[in-house]
Amino acid sequence: MIKKKVSNKGKSVKVTFELPADLVQESASVVGSFNDWDPEADVMTFVKTRKVWKKEISFDAGETVKFRYFIDGAWKNEKEFDDELPFDEDADIDVVLTETLALTNHALTSLRNTKEALEKTELILDEISADYQK
């Protein structure tokens, strides 16, 4: 499972990679373009309370992240990803797009600001209307 969370300013995206416990016997890591495909760079930790293997990695918003899992010495793909690129005849590289989420976060912030402005305008109009009716 992949979860993405945009920073408050929308400049970075924290991506949480999770694997169910039954997929991993001894070790798992997130390997990709961001760590020179080094299986020892971003090792996942086991969360006993949730029975998942987990790793959080922050990326710049707008970055295209190419990755695969390295589980118990074998390359594995994620089932939930944003896109896929051909790797070789046996496998593909999974891709997480941080750009879409960053733009969505920016749009939500704009909508919140617009809603607040409309609420303030409505209050002012109510006051004007009340004064006019006197």
N, C-alpha and C positions, 0 to 999 in steps of 0.2 A: 504494500500500500504506500502511496505517496501523498503527503500532505504539504501544502504550500502556504506560507504566511508572509505577507508583505510587511516590511518595516513601516513605522508611522510616517516617515517622509517618502516612502515609495522608492528608495534608492537600492534596497536589497531585498532578497527573498530568502527566507529560511525554509529549506526543503527537508522534511522529515521522511526518511526511508524506513519502512518497517516490513519485517518478514515474520510470518507465523512460526512459532517454535518448532512445529513438526517438519518444517522444510530444512532445518539446520541441525546437524548432529554435533559439530564441534566449533566451527567458526564461520563467520560471514563478513564480507566487507563490500563497500560501495566503491566501485572502480570506474574511472572515466577520464575524460579529457581534462578535467580540473585537477587531477592528481597524477598525471602522466601514466595512467593505467597501472598504478602500483597497488597490488592487492593488500599491502601492509600499511598503506597511508591512512585509510578511513575505515578502520575495523569497527564493526557493529558490536554493541553490547547487549547482553540478554537482560530483559526486564522481567523478573520473576513474577511480579504481581499481575502483569498483563499477558505473560507468556508470548512475548514477541522479541525479536532482535531489532535493534533500533540504532539509527545514526542520523544526527542533524547536521546539515552543512549549509552555510550561507553563501549565496551567489549574488552578483550584481544583477539588479533588475534589467531585463532585456537580454540576458545571456541565454544562449542555447546550450544546455548541458547534455553531453553524450555520456551514457553510463551503461554498465552491466553489473550484476552481482557476481562475486566470487565466493561460492558456498562450498565448504568442505573440499577445496581444491578443484572445483569445476565451475565453469562459467554458466550463469543462468540469467534469464531475462525477467523483467518485471511484467506483470500482467496488466497493470494500469499505468499507461504512459501517454504522453501527448503526441508523440510521433515516433517513427521508426526509420532508421537508415540502413541500407544494405551494408553488411560487414564482411561476410564471406559466404560461401555456399552453404555453410552449416548454421549460421546464426545472423541475427541483425543486432544493431545497437539501438538501445532505447534512448529516447530523448525527452527531457523535461523542458518545457518552454516557460521561462519566468516572465517573459515580456507580456503575455496575455494577462497574467494575474496582476502585474504591476499596473497595467492600463485599467483593469477592472477596479483596482483599489483607488486609483486616481478618480475614476468616474464616480465611485461611491462617495468619496470625499466631496466632490463637486455637488452631488445631489444633496448631501447633508447640509452643505453651506447654503444651497438654494432654498431648501426647506426652511432653514432658520430665518433666512431673509424674508420669505413669504409669510412666516408666522409673525415676524415683527411688523411687516406691512399691514397684515390683517388687524393687528392690535391698534395700529395708528388709525386705520380706516374706521374701526369701531369707535374710537375716541372722537374722531371728526363727526361721524354720524350721530353720536350721542349729543355732541355740542350743537349740531345743526337742528336736532329735534327739540331743543330747549326753547 
